Amino acid sequence: MSKLWEKYKLRVRQNCMGDFTRIDGLQYWRNRLFASIVVYLFPLGILILIPSAFVVYSLSLPALTAAYFLFGVAITLISLYGGFELNQRKYLFLTLIYTVATVLIFFMGEHGAGLTYLFGATIFALLILPTKAGVLTIYINVAVCLIHAALIHYQMVDYPLRESYQVASWLAISANSILLSIVSVIFLPMLFRGLQETIESQQNLKHNLIQHQHELEESLEEKETLLAEIHHRVKNNLAVISGMLHIQSFKESDKEIQEKLLNSTLRVKSMANIHEQLYQSKNFSKMEFDEGLKKLVDTILTTINHSKEVNVHYDLDSIHLNINQAVPCSLIVNEVVTNCLKHAFKDQDTGKIEISLKKSGNEVNLKILDDGIGISEPIDDSESESIGVELIQTLTKQLEGQYFYKSRSEGKGTLFELSFAVN
């Protein structure tokens, strides 16, 4: 039964909505209201008409019986027949209301609901048709009332109320319905005009917002392209500097200068790696530091000629850092891992480096452990003369963090631990 009802509603809406599907104007809402009315008109109308037709037939009122039959046919055509245009369907609906009104007035006079139907015809005309249709109903209502007054005058209908002033009393009663219709024609269009202006202003605002959004998206796309190009060029420039330092290190005979140039090369590569990741990323404000960390360590392992079998184990959380934190953190990792490769495994053929990157709340904790020879005592910030340690100190201050660099308490090797808050 529910499937049949849904199928029926779909058929009615196809007939009564027309091709006007825009929801930004009164015409759409007029059509939708008309469709909603007609959806319930057919079942309710048939439900009322069938028993009413049997009653009037048993009372030997053939004219009224025929009228009820025609009402049923009209309701069926309005609801289900697909051969009408939308406006034809609306005017047929209005004609049906007027037919019901005139029949009720003719047979029941002031005791029936005929005058209510006349007023309803004006309301429905204003709701589903242009304002001029509502104005037209005023003339029709007046004409119906005058015609019935004439029928009363010529005693063609029964009208027992106020036998001495039958016509005058009818006109006084019917004037109330006409007055309400006139008031509706005056004020409802004012309301509709206000609604239409509101709809149009909202539509204009929506159009402006969409246009502004498109402009912002285009501007953002241009800025993202420009920013990507900047990161790409910075990366290329850093790669050139790195290459120049690398070449210079090969030409130096002094081992100490050669080592310093190589260290500088790795530092430049660390920064270039950040810009490369940002260039390849869709988010220029943050980068996946855990993935960048792996690439950075691989670069260090392939660049330094350590002649050791070093295994690196990672335990990394997915962490995003902005460029202001990613660069100093990468440089710190570069210094620590470089020190491990150069000094930790002097008397060993193999070595292991463990890198842990964890995030707890807003706090990031980075640990780098090796199983090398360790250090005799913790590094003292104030006494260290190593450029690498000074660099770690400076970069840690930039991160507003803390670090520890000491021998491991359990087992051999060195522990470096850095903690800072994510911006």
N, C-alpha and C positions, 0 to 999 in steps of 0.2 A: 504493500500500500504506500509505503514511504517513497519507493522508487517511482511509482505512478504520480505521486504528488510532486516530486522533484521534476519529473519530465513535463508535467503540466505547467509548473512555474517557469521552466525554461522556455516553453513554447509561448507563454503569455509575454514574457520579457522580450523575446525576439520580435513579437508583433508590436509591442507598445513602447519599446525603447528607441526604435529607429536606428539610423546610422550615427546619431549624435552621441558620441561616447566621451567627449571632453567633460571633465568634472570642474572646469573653471568658469562656469556660467550658469545662469538661471535656467536656460533651456534644458540643460542636462537634468537638473533637479526637477523641472516640470515633468519631463518624460519619465523620470524614475518614480515620481509620486503617482503619475497616472498608471504606470505599470503595477505599482503596489496596490492601488485601488482595484484594478481589474483582476488581479490575482485572486482576491477574496470576493469579488463581485459575482463571479459565476457560481461557486458552491453555495454561498449564502443566498444569492438571488433565487436559485433553483429550489433551495430548501424552503424558502418562504412562498414561492409562487405555486408549487405543486399542491400543497394543502389548501391554499387560498383559492385556487382554481376549482377544486372539488367543492368547496363551500359555496362559492357564488353560483356554480352550476346547479347545485342542489336547491338553491334559492330561486332558480329559474331566472337568472340574469345573464342571458346569452351575450350581450354586448360586453359586459365586464369579464366574462369567461374568455371571449376572444381577445380582449385587451391583455389579460394575463398570459395567454398563449403567445401573443406577439412580443410581450416583454421577454419571455423566455428565449424566443428566437433572436431578439436583439442582443441579449446578454451573451448568447452563444457566439454570434457573429463577432461581437466586440472582442471576446476573449480568444477564440480559437481560429476564426477564419483568417487565412493569410493573404487574401486578395485585396485588402484595403490599405491605403496609405495611412500614415500615422495620424495626420490631421483629420482625415475622413473618420477614423476610428474615434477620435476625440469628439468630433461634432456629433457622431452617432450616439455617443455616451451622453452628451448634453441633451440631445433630442429625446433620449430615453427618460431622462430626469423630467423634462417638461411634459412628456406624455403621461408619466405617472402622476405628476402634479395636477394636470388638467382633469384626468380621470377621477382622482380623489376629490378635487373641488366640485366636479359635476355631480358625483354620486353622494358626497358627504358634506359638501359645503364647508361652513366654518367649524364643523365638528371633526373634520378629518385633518390629515397632515399635509394637505395640498399646499397651503401657504408656506409651510416649512420647506417643502421641496422647491418652491419658487426661489426662496432665499438661498437654499443649497445650490441651486443651479448657478446663481451669481458667484457664490464662493468657489465652486468647482471650476467655473469658467476662468476666474482670476488665477486659480492655482495651476491649471494645466494649459491655458491658452494666453495669448497676449492680452494686454489691458483692454483693447478695443472690443474684444469678445465679452468682457465683463460689462462694459458700457452697453453693448447690444442687449444683454439680458435685462437691463432696466426697462428698456422699451417693450421687450417681450412680456415681462412681468406686468407692466401697466396694461398692455393689450389684453392679456389673459383675464385680469381682474375686471376690466371694462366690459369684455365680452360676457363674463359671468354676471355682471350687473345687469346687462341687457337681457340675459336669459331670465334673471329674477324679475325684471320689470315686466316682461311679456309672459310671466308665469309658466315658463318652459321647464323650470326646475323648482323643486320644493325648497322653501326657505322660511321656516316657521319663526325665526327670530325677529322680534319687533315688527309685527304685521303691518303697522301703520307706516313704518319707515324702513322697509326691507332693503331698498337699494342703498340708501344713505348708511344704514348700519353695516352693510357688506363693504362699502367703500371705506368706512372708518376702520373696520377690522383689517382689510387687506392693505390699507395704507401703512400699517405697522411693518408688514413684511417688506413692502417696497422701500420704506424709509431705511430699514436695516441694509437692504441691498445697495442703496445709494451711499450710505456710510461706508460700506465695504469697498465700493468702487473708488471712493475718495482716499481711504487710508491704506488699504492693502497695497496698491501700487507704490505708495510712498515707502512702505516697508521694503518692498521688492527692489526699488531703486537703491535704497540704502544697502541692501544685501548685495546687489550687483556691484555697487561701487566698492564695497568691502572686498568682494571676490576679486575684482579687477586690481585693486591696490595690492592685495596679497599676491596676485599673479605677477604683477609688475615687480614687487619686492622679491619674489622667488626668482624671476628672470634676472634681476640685477644681481642677486646673490650668486646664482649659477654662473653668470658672466664674470663676476668678480672672482669666483672660485676658479674658473678656467684661467683667468689672468694670473692668479696666484700660483696655480699649478704650473703654468708655462714659465713664470718667473722662477719658481722653485727648481723646475727642471733645468733651466739655463744655469742657475747658480750651482746645482749639483754637478752639471757637466763641467762648469768652470772649476769647481773645487776638485773634481776627479782629475782634471787636467793638471791642476797645480800639484796635487799629490804625485801624479805621474812624472811631472818634470822635476820635482824635488828628488824623487827616487832616482831618476836618471842622472841628475847632477851629483847626487851622493855616490852613485855607482861610478861615475867618472873620477871623483875624488878618491874613492876607494881603490880604483884601478891604478891611479897615478901613484898612490902611496905604496901599493903592492909592487909596482914596477921599480920604484925607488928603493924599496927594501932589498930587491934582488941585486941592485947595483952597489949597495953598501958593503964594504968589506968588514966594517966594525960590527961584531955580533950584537953588541948592546944596542946600537942605533937600529940595526936591522930588526931586533925584537920589538923596540919601541914603535917603529913604523908599522910592523905587523899588528901590534896591539891597537894602534890608531885605525888601521884598516878594518879590524873587527868591530870597533866602536862605530865607525861610519856605516858599516854593513848592517849593524843592529838598527840604526835609525832608518836606513833605506828600507829594511824589511818592514818596519811599521808603516811607512808611506805606501809601500807596495800593497800591503794588506788593505789599507784604507782605500786605495784606488780600486781594488777588486771588490770591495764591500759595497753593499747597497746603503749602509748606514755610515755616514762620514763622521758622526759625532762619537760613535763607539765602535770598538773592534773586538773580535773574539780573541782575547789574549791567550787562552789556553792553546789554540791552534797556532798562533804566532810564536808561542814559546817553543813548540816542537821544531818549527822551521828555523828559529834562531839557533837552537842547539845543533841542529843538523849542519847549518852553515859553519858554525865554529869547529865542529868535528872535521869537516872537509877542508877547512882552511889551514888549521894548525897541523903541522907535520909532527905528530906525537909518537908515531911508531909503536903504539900500544893498542892492545885489544880492549877497548873501553865499551862497556854495555851501559846503556842509559835506560832507566825504568821510570815511567811517568805515572803519577796518580793525580789527575787534574780535574777539577770541577770546571764547568762551563762558566767563564767569567768574562764580562765585558768591561773594558776600560776606555776612557776617553784618551785622546792623544797626549794630553798633559800628564797623564799618569802612565800610559803605555810606554812612552819613550824612556823616561828615567828608570822604570822597572826593567825594561829590556836591557838597558845599559848595565844595570846592576847584575842581571843574570849573566851577561856577557863577561863581566869582570870575574865573577865567582867561578863560572865554568872554565874560563881560560886559565885561571889559577889552578883549578883541579888538574887540568890536562898537563900543565907545565911543571907543577911541583908535587902533586899528591902521589903520583905513581912512579917515582924515580927508581925505586928498587924492585918494581913489579913488572911482570910481562902483561898482566891483565888488570883491569880495574872496573869498578862499578860506580855509577853515579845515579842517585835517586833524587827525583825532582817531584815535590808535592806542592800542589796549588789548591788551597781550600778557601771556601768563603763561609763565614758564619755571621748571619745578619748583614751588617754593613762592613764587616771587618774581613780583610783578605790576609791570608797567611801563606807565605812562600818559604819552603824549606828545600835546601840543596845539600845532600849528604854524599860523601864519598867514603870508600874503604881504603884510603891511602895511608900515608905515614902520619897524617895529622899535624898539628902545630903544638909547639912546646907550651904555649900559654895563650890565653885569649888576647885578641888584638885590642890594643888600647888606642882609642881615637886620638887622644892628645899626643901620644908618643910616636905614632906611626908616621914614617916618612915615605911610604909607598904611594905612588900616584894613584894606583888602583884603589887602595883603601880610602884615600882622600876623595876620590871620585864617588865611591860608595857612600861615604859620609854626606857629601854634598847632595847627591841624588836622593838619599833617604830624607834629608831635610825638605827637599822639594815635595816629596810625597807626604810630609808631616807624619812620618812613621818612625819605627824603631827597628834596630837589627842587632843580631848577635852573631859573632864569628869566632868559633872556638872548636877545640877537639871534642869528639863525641864522648859522652859519659859511658856509653855502652859500646864495646867493640872499638876497633881502630878507625881512624879517619877523622874527617872534619865535618862540622855542622854549621851551615849558614841559615839563619832564620830571619825573615823580614815580615813585618806586619804593618798594615796601614789601612785607613778607611777609604772606601770607594766614594768618589765625588758623585 
